[in-house]
């Protein structure tokens, strides 16, 4: 079996762009070249990797092939970067992060990296807590800010520690309290987010011996904010989300504080992109102490 990098790159780009035409445009070749590359790959692996009827989708064989294709392309990219590496580091790093980190921490990281490593550009990919490790291992991103990773990734760097806090309307009676017991939030009806916070909120209930009952479950934080504004309930979110809040919503500390550690890391099952290691080194172990997170 003889598979080329060009064939793997064609397959991955077609799937990512959901179009042969768009894939050709991105790679700067004709559409026929993309079709030829995919056909050659199918001959090499002994079966079809794409379904082309009514859209583009992976076959069962293709689903297995593309995982290895992404890993191979990531390794090639890392090798190319290592070969090119000299006193001036240049290139692009794809960074995954959850919404609150994108809003409350990533701007500080980007400013630091821009000053210390001006030749490296960083593209941000926003997802939820559970997607970050999956994206890393699949090669969809080169690095990620992981939320409470367990086990701690080898070579990872703690970049911030925030905490979970109560989200209530500014005119709510609970907003006048210095801290809020979790069970008092439950009395108002809890709105939870499936984007990652729910797992932590449930754990908090379990640790306090409280029944976990929610009134509404949503995915987007913007939906949660709107529902809290409308008096449909209250919520618990990370304190890094403070800057995302409308003026009529406030955060208050929980009576039992629960911190959240955020770790910058590359993948655990394959070599890191050299530029990711450079970003971690440039960030430094003292960065976390400079991050000011207020409720």
C-alpha positions as CSV (number, residue, x, y, z in Angstrom):
1,X,0.0,0.0,0.0
2,X,1.4,3.4,-1.0
3,X,-0.4,6.4,0.5
4,X,0.9,9.9,-0.1
5,X,0.7,13.0,2.1
6,X,-1.0,14.8,-0.7
7,X,-3.8,12.2,-0.8
8,X,-4.3,12.5,3.0
9,X,-4.3,16.3,2.9
10,X,-6.9,16.2,0.1
11,X,-9.2,13.9,2.1
12,X,-8.9,15.9,5.3
13,X,-9.5,19.2,3.5
14,X,-12.6,17.9,1.6
15,X,-14.1,16.7,4.9
16,X,-13.3,19.9,6.7
17,X,-14.7,22.1,3.9
18,X,-17.5,19.7,3.0
19,X,-16.8,20.5,-0.7
20,X,-14.3,19.4,-3.4
21,X,-14.4,22.9,-4.9
22,X,-13.7,24.6,-1.6
23,X,-10.9,22.1,-0.8
24,X,-9.3,22.8,-4.2
25,X,-9.5,26.5,-3.6
26,X,-7.9,26.1,-0.2
27,X,-5.1,23.9,-1.4
28,X,-4.5,26.0,-4.6
29,X,-5.1,23.2,-7.1
30,X,-7.8,22.3,-9.6
31,X,-10.8,20.3,-8.5
32,X,-9.7,17.4,-10.7
33,X,-6.5,17.2,-8.7
34,X,-8.5,16.7,-5.5
35,X,-10.7,14.1,-7.1
36,X,-7.7,12.3,-8.4
37,X,-5.9,12.3,-5.0
38,X,-9.0,10.9,-3.2
39,X,-9.5,8.2,-5.9
40,X,-5.8,7.3,-5.6
41,X,-6.2,7.0,-1.8
42,X,-9.2,4.8,-2.2
43,X,-7.2,2.5,-4.5
44,X,-4.4,2.4,-2.0
45,X,-6.5,1.5,1.0
46,X,-8.7,-0.9,-1.0
47,X,-12.1,0.7,-0.6
48,X,-14.2,3.9,-0.8
49,X,-13.5,6.5,1.9
50,X,-16.1,9.0,0.8
51,X,-19.8,8.9,-0.1
52,X,-20.6,11.4,-2.8
53,X,-24.3,10.9,-3.2
54,X,-26.4,13.7,-1.8
55,X,-23.4,15.4,-0.1
56,X,-20.0,14.4,1.2
57,X,-19.7,11.9,4.0
58,X,-17.1,9.4,5.3
59,X,-17.7,5.7,4.9
60,X,-16.9,3.4,7.7
61,X,-13.5,2.8,6.2
62,X,-13.0,6.6,5.7
63,X,-13.8,7.2,9.4
64,X,-10.8,5.0,10.3
65,X,-8.6,6.5,7.7
66,X,-9.2,10.1,8.5
67,X,-8.1,9.7,12.2
68,X,-4.7,8.5,10.9
69,X,-4.7,11.1,8.2
70,X,-5.0,13.9,10.7
71,X,-2.3,12.5,12.9
72,X,0.0,12.0,9.9
73,X,-0.5,15.6,8.7
74,X,0.1,16.9,12.2
75,X,3.3,15.0,12.4
76,X,4.4,16.3,9.0
77,X,3.6,19.9,10.1
78,X,5.6,19.4,13.3
79,X,8.5,18.0,11.3
80,X,8.4,20.9,8.8
81,X,8.4,23.4,11.6
82,X,11.3,21.6,13.3
83,X,13.3,21.7,10.1
84,X,12.6,25.4,9.6
85,X,13.2,26.3,13.2
86,X,15.9,28.8,13.8
87,X,16.3,31.9,15.8
88,X,13.1,33.3,14.5
89,X,10.0,31.1,15.0
90,X,7.3,31.6,12.5
91,X,4.0,29.8,11.8
92,X,0.4,29.4,13.0
93,X,-0.8,27.5,16.1
94,X,-4.5,26.5,16.4
95,X,-5.6,27.0,20.0
96,X,-8.7,25.5,21.5
97,X,-10.5,27.0,24.5
98,X,-13.9,27.2,26.1
99,X,-16.0,30.4,25.9
100,X,-15.1,31.8,29.3
101,X,-11.4,31.3,28.6
102,X,-11.7,32.8,25.2
103,X,-13.2,35.9,26.8
104,X,-11.3,36.2,30.0
105,X,-7.9,34.7,29.5
106,X,-7.0,34.3,25.8
107,X,-6.6,38.0,25.1
108,X,-3.9,38.2,27.8
109,X,-2.1,35.2,26.4
110,X,-2.3,36.6,22.8
111,X,-0.8,39.9,24.0
112,X,2.0,38.1,25.7
113,X,2.8,35.8,22.8
114,X,2.6,38.7,20.3
115,X,5.3,40.5,22.3
116,X,7.6,37.6,22.9
117,X,7.0,35.5,19.8
118,X,5.9,38.0,17.1
119,X,6.5,35.5,14.3
120,X,3.8,33.1,15.6
121,X,0.2,33.7,14.9
122,X,-2.6,32.0,16.9
123,X,-6.0,31.0,15.6
124,X,-8.7,30.4,18.2
125,X,-11.1,27.5,18.1
126,X,-14.0,27.8,20.6
127,X,-15.6,24.7,22.0
128,X,-16.8,23.1,25.3
129,X,-14.9,21.4,28.1
130,X,-15.3,17.9,26.7
131,X,-14.4,18.8,23.1
132,X,-10.9,20.2,24.0
133,X,-9.2,16.9,24.7
134,X,-10.9,15.3,21.8
135,X,-9.8,18.1,19.4
136,X,-6.3,17.8,20.6
137,X,-5.9,14.1,20.1
138,X,-7.7,14.3,16.7
139,X,-5.3,17.0,15.5
140,X,-8.1,19.5,15.0
141,X,-6.1,21.9,17.2
142,X,-2.4,22.0,18.1
143,X,-2.9,23.2,21.7
144,X,-5.7,23.9,24.1
145,X,-6.5,25.5,27.4
146,X,-7.9,22.4,29.3
147,X,-10.3,22.7,32.2
148,X,-9.4,20.6,35.2
149,X,-7.5,18.0,33.2
150,X,-7.1,14.6,34.9
151,X,-4.5,13.3,34.7
152,X,-2.5,16.5,34.3
153,X,-0.9,16.5,30.9
154,X,2.8,16.0,30.7
155,X,4.4,19.3,29.8
156,X,1.2,21.3,30.5
157,X,1.4,24.7,32.2
158,X,-1.1,26.1,34.7
159,X,-2.1,29.5,33.2
160,X,-5.0,30.5,35.6
161,X,-7.2,29.4,38.5
162,X,-10.6,30.9,38.7
163,X,-13.7,29.7,40.6
164,X,-17.3,28.9,40.1
165,X,-19.7,31.6,41.2
166,X,-23.5,32.3,41.4
167,X,-25.1,34.2,38.6
168,X,-28.2,36.2,39.6
169,X,-30.0,39.3,38.5
170,X,-28.6,42.5,40.0
171,X,-31.9,43.3,41.6
172,X,-32.3,39.8,43.1
173,X,-32.3,39.5,46.9
174,X,-29.3,37.1,46.7
175,X,-27.3,39.7,44.9
176,X,-27.0,41.6,48.3
177,X,-25.3,38.6,50.0
178,X,-21.6,38.4,50.4
179,X,-21.8,34.7,49.5
180,X,-24.5,32.3,48.5
181,X,-25.1,28.7,49.6
182,X,-25.7,26.4,46.7
183,X,-29.0,25.2,48.1
184,X,-30.4,28.7,48.0
185,X,-29.7,28.8,44.3
186,X,-31.6,25.6,43.9
187,X,-34.6,27.2,45.5
188,X,-34.8,29.7,42.6
189,X,-34.5,27.1,39.9
190,X,-31.1,26.2,38.5
191,X,-30.2,26.8,34.8
192,X,-27.3,24.6,33.7
193,X,-25.1,24.6,30.6
194,X,-24.2,21.5,28.8
195,X,-21.1,23.3,27.5
196,X,-19.0,22.0,30.4
197,X,-20.3,23.7,33.5
198,X,-23.0,21.1,34.3
199,X,-20.5,18.4,35.2
200,X,-18.9,20.7,37.8
201,X,-22.2,21.9,39.2
202,X,-23.4,18.3,39.7
203,X,-20.1,17.4,41.4
204,X,-20.6,20.4,43.8
205,X,-24.1,19.1,44.7
206,X,-22.7,15.6,45.3
207,X,-19.9,16.8,47.5
208,X,-22.4,18.8,49.7
209,X,-24.9,15.9,49.8
210,X,-27.5,18.0,47.9
211,X,-29.9,16.6,45.4
212,X,-29.0,17.7,41.9
213,X,-32.2,19.2,40.3
214,X,-32.2,21.7,37.5
215,X,-35.0,23.7,35.9
216,X,-33.5,24.3,32.5
217,X,-30.6,22.8,30.5
218,X,-29.1,24.9,27.7
219,X,-26.0,24.8,25.6
220,X,-25.1,28.5,24.9
221,X,-24.2,30.8,27.7
222,X,-26.0,33.7,25.9
223,X,-29.2,31.7,26.2
224,X,-28.5,31.1,29.9
225,X,-27.9,34.9,30.5
226,X,-31.1,35.8,28.7
227,X,-33.1,33.3,30.8
228,X,-31.6,34.6,34.1
229,X,-32.4,38.2,32.9
230,X,-36.0,37.1,32.4
231,X,-36.3,35.7,35.9
232,X,-36.5,32.0,34.8
233,X,-33.8,30.9,37.2
234,X,-30.3,31.4,38.4
235,X,-27.0,29.7,37.4
236,X,-23.4,28.8,38.3
237,X,-20.6,29.8,35.9
238,X,-16.9,30.3,36.1
239,X,-15.7,33.7,37.3
240,X,-13.8,34.3,34.1
241,X,-17.2,34.8,32.5
242,X,-17.6,38.0,34.3
243,X,-16.7,40.2,31.3
244,X,-19.4,38.5,29.2
245,X,-22.3,39.5,31.5
246,X,-25.0,42.1,30.7
247,X,-25.1,45.0,33.1
248,X,-28.2,43.7,34.9
249,X,-26.5,40.4,35.9
250,X,-23.9,39.9,38.7
251,X,-21.7,37.2,40.0
252,X,-21.5,36.4,43.7
253,X,-19.1,34.0,45.5
254,X,-20.5,30.6,46.5
255,X,-20.5,29.9,50.3
256,X,-18.3,26.8,49.5
257,X,-15.7,28.0,47.1
258,X,-14.7,25.7,44.2
259,X,-11.7,26.6,42.1
260,X,-11.2,25.7,38.5
261,X,-7.7,25.1,37.1
262,X,-6.9,25.9,33.5
263,X,-3.9,24.2,31.9
264,X,-2.2,25.1,28.5
265,X,-1.1,21.9,26.8
266,X,-0.5,20.0,23.6
267,X,-1.8,16.5,22.9
268,X,-1.0,13.5,25.1
269,X,-0.8,10.8,22.5
270,X,1.4,12.3,19.8
271,X,4.4,14.8,19.6
272,X,3.7,18.4,20.2
273,X,3.9,20.9,17.4
274,X,7.3,22.7,18.1
275,X,5.6,26.1,18.1
276,X,3.3,24.9,21.0
277,X,6.3,24.1,23.1
278,X,7.6,27.6,22.3
279,X,4.4,29.2,23.4
280,X,4.4,27.3,26.7
281,X,8.0,28.3,27.3
282,X,7.3,31.9,26.5
283,X,4.3,32.0,28.8
284,X,6.3,30.9,31.8
285,X,5.3,29.4,35.2
286,X,4.7,32.8,36.7
287,X,2.0,33.8,34.2
288,X,-0.8,32.4,36.4
289,X,0.1,34.7,39.3
290,X,-0.4,37.7,37.0
291,X,-3.9,36.9,36.1
292,X,-6.4,39.0,38.1
293,X,-9.8,37.4,38.3
294,X,-12.4,39.4,40.3
295,X,-16.0,38.6,41.2
